[in-house]
Amino acid sequence: MEEKIYDVPSEWTHRAYLDEAGYRAKYEASIKDPEAFWAEEAKRIHWFKAPTRIKNTNFGPETVSIRWFEDGVTNVAYNCIDRHLHTRGDQVAIIWEGDDPSESKKITYRELAAEVNRMANIMRNRGVEKGDRVTIYMPMIPEAAYAMLACARLGAIHSVVFGGFSPDSLASRIQDAKSAFIITADEGLRGGRKVPLKVNVDAALERVGAGVVDHVLVVRRTGSSVNMLPGRDVYYDEAAAQVSDECPYEEMNAEDPLFILYTSGSTGTPKGVLHTTGGYLVHAAMTHQYVFDYHDGDIYWCTADVGWVTGHSYILYGPLANGATTLMFEGVPTYPSISRFWEVIDKHGVNIFYTAPTAIRSLMQAGEEPVKKTSRKSLRLLGSVGEPINPEAWEWYHRVVGDSRCPIVDTWWQTETGGILIAPLPGATKLKPGSATKPFFGVQPQVVDAEGKVLEGAAEGNLVIADSWPGQMRTVYGDHERFVQTYFSTYPGKYFTGDGCRRDQDGYYWITGRVDDVINVSGHRMGTAEVESALVAHPKVSEAAVVGYPHDIKGQGIYAYVTLMAGEQPSEELRKELVAWVRKEIGPIASPDLIQFAPGLPKTRSGKIMRRILRKIAEDEFGSLGDTSTLADPGVVDDLITNRQNKR
Ligand code: WT7
């Protein structure tokens, strides 16, 4: 197949920080002498004590330890706010666009400072100290940003839990982090619908039990009346009226934790990915500058939710560290109309727009007219993140949204990587639709085969990273052994990403998707094991196996094979009940798209479920099931094929 290549538009070779030669030189410098390179780059943030020990990292096999800038002292909130006050105090830091288009507001850096300080004082007065964990379960309102930055100011470790997660999911995250302070809102508002956040917190805390959570701070968003437990629950506006808008920051070591963010893996419960202070901020700020070619005065919009890492690094920390104006959107792309994204771009003059392929694919369905009726002339650069972007969606994004004028940066990274690792630089990199292109500075991707042999040149295999970068996660919170096992045991001495990948003859990387039991549903990561354990918790379910299958909008859909308890009969009603059950157990993002009732699952004689076969059936590839002779009962496969569920 003929590969399409988009050259760097000529105006970009002039305006961007780096052209192709510039990228190459800087990349080579970053690999040749990482110490010197990162010592220089560390200067992009303010240090109370500048680091002299730059890189101290070890990928094993004996021990895995990752330390960057380890004797440096800084504070993330200071860098994102205070540092800018004398130069850009009156510049807008956050543009907030509400769910309802009539609601929006602008928060300057000076206002941000006062709000964050008030939030920090409220927490401090209730005993929050450096190292304490604070759980944030919030809608996309400015107070979510204040809460995160207030934690950073005090040196408390935030754990943001996406507002779409269920009370159960929230409870297990509160318990794992041993978090005594919760920040939430009465309700969220998305697409005109209310999300019962405080009700969910109450249910979660019932599960957590007494003696763990001391304080729940409740921001009024919709104003609906919610249950307030005296002594534990307090309204934010009432508490804020009592405190000063000045609050000292904590001096933090570069390796002090900044946040925990739970993410799904192939086994077990979600892991608490731990990120620290100095390296994370340097990486987030630097990638935000170069990949988005961010310049002073740009209006920048990342459509993610702060409940995901993209929201942490590219709504909040990266942009604010760079003194940017960052847009925060409460709503959804289709409300009140399917033109909402483009209307917001025109309303606020957005220059840089960063979203997920699933959003593009769903908006594509409505055709070009809802886009074309808006101007979008402010747009200069488009970004994509979260899953592989199929070339059709890429072309549509480029031609229709960007009027064939705006480069697209397809950014590959993970919760674990803290920031972008593979992406084009708009002034330097020719684009190939569907490829995340080239590694960022300091990043050494390798393609390995199943045995770990490093493949050279054009090759396909698994993606590993050969050496550390500053934004890398440091450990799994409370379980370093799990960190080592998950990321450094498959290919000893290397960080294993869990992704498959192809490198072409030009050295471009094409991420082909997860090679483990993680699926990517609308850019959200889901462990198949989590959905399985939710299903088997249902009294009528005896066994369940969950796999991904190709889905036109979501990228991957959730396909569940379910074996019922003896005596239970499959029915449409039970199917619906199970979908509702999983939503309740985990959250709407985990709802199975297809449930197939299966009298038996394909197992080896030792009782192991052969997921390879289930995946093939879900993918409609009956012809390539491979060897089924090792199955205990090969007959189950015929039944599975006959009853395959069909719906894209
Ligand atoms: C997984 C990480 C990165 C922040 C949002 C998701 C997939 C992410 C891309 C991309 C192809 C991508 C990978 C990765 N992924 N970006 N540009 N092209 N795949 O973070 O929830 O930690 O998920 O998302 O499979 O491993 P996450």
Boltz pocket constraint, residues with backbone or C-beta under 6 A from the ligand:
constraints:
  - pocket:
      binder: B
      contacts: [[A, 263], [A, 308], [A, 309], [A, 310], [A, 384], [A, 385], [A, 386], [A, 387], [A, 388], [A, 389], [A, 410], [A, 411], [A, 412], [A, 413], [A, 414], [A, 415], [A, 416], [A, 422], [A, 436], [A, 497], [A, 498], [A, 499], [A, 511], [A, 513], [A, 514], [A, 520], [A, 523], [A, 524], [A, 525]]
      max_distance: 6.0
